[in-house]
Structure formats: C-alpha cells, structure tokens
Amino acid sequence: MSGYTGKHTNVLTIGVGSMGSGLTLHLASLPQYSVLAFDAWAPTLAKFKENYKNTVPASHPSRSELLQLQENVTSVADVTFIPNFTPDVIIFMVVNSTQVTEFLFPTYIKTLPSTTTILIMSTISPSACHSIKNQSSSTMKNPPLIIDAPVSGGPVKAGLGKLSIMLSDPETAAGAGSSDMYVNMLKDISGGGETLFIIPKLEKVRNGEKRRGCRSCSCSSH
C-alpha cells in the first residue's frame, strides 16, 4: 500500500461525533493525509463511513485500500490492528478521559512507535491529561508524545478546517515555524494556523486544557 508512505501523514481519529467527524472528514479530503477513524457508538460510525466514501479524493493513491480498511473497522479490536497502517497522529475526540485511557491502556500504546503523536483534542481535566502522560511513561521506556490540544468552534467550523485549538507546547518546543507533521496537521484544521494558539511553558501537558477551561468560563460569564 504505497499510499501510506512518502508525503502522506497517517491519521487515526477516535471519536467522530459532530466536531470529530467534521475535522476528520476535512483531513480526509486533503491529499496529503491517509485518514481512518473509529467511534464506539455504531450509528455514529456508520454515518461517518457513508460520508467518508464521498470525501477521500479520487486522486488519492490508496483510496480503494483506505475505503476497504475503514469499512472493516467495526470494533476497538479492528482499529488497534490495522494492516499496513501505523498512525503518525492519533486524535482523541471522545466524551471523557476514561475513554482515552481505556483505548490506550494497557495494550495498544505498547504497539505504537515513539514517533507517533497522540493529541487529546477533547476538553478533559488538566489532572486527567497529566495522569495519562504519567501512565504512558510508566508503561513504556520511549512512549509516544502526548499533547493536549482541546478544540472549540462547533461542527461547521470543524468541517471547514477552522477550529480554534489550544496547543500545549511540548518539551520539544513546537513553535510557529515547526515542521513537525502534527503541527502542520493542526494548522490544516485551524484556518492555516490562524486560530492555532500555542500555550508556552516547557512541556506542560495540561496547559492547553487549563487555557481551554479558562476560555470556557470566560465565555459562560458573558
């Protein structure tokens, strides 16, 4: 499956509700991504599959393989072992932190290379983000990079690739000029980076969630 190498970034999304589906389908429409997704709620997953068929570009070199792989995804077991597909980026757009930990631990995270980046884009508590990272470090010697990057904007902006993202700046200092593939991907779902807000301070995995929480409180007070 030659489409899974070279210029393509492999993206796996867990949780394709309203915003999760929108941002995932937006990425799937771009030729530089090979995208697959899963949702525990069968009707939501079925709806995503139908939309997915009409989204992956006809010009994508692995379109037929991707469509078949996505069609075969019906359970957690299916998505934690996808033949010839190692995710470069995993996006979590789930309801709560429990769903993140249940998916990653104790087994799946051990199958991922350290080059994989895990983005927690749901709004969960800062302490939960910290706990997930600590658990990954205690499980593996060289775990994947885990970053909190909660989003806001709703399903319409998600589908247009114009979400607001609060990115917790990791230890590796993902600055505005970073060439890391996950940063480039985030720019592609935030209006070219116009609404990508990098929250500095040395690898504070909880910073994005803290800022997102502050923003939510501020909005609710108006």
ABEGO torsion letter per residue (X at the ends): XAAABEABBBBBBBEBBAAAAAAAAAAAABAABBBBBBBABAAAAAAAAAAAAAABBAABAAAAAAAAAAAABABAAAAABBBGBBBABBBBBBABAAAAAAAAOAAAAAABBAABBBBBABBBBAAAAAAAAAAAAAABABBBBBBBBBBBGEAAAAAAGABBBBBBBBAAGBBAABABAAAAAAAAAAGGGAABBBBBGGGBAAAAAAAAAAAAAAAAAX
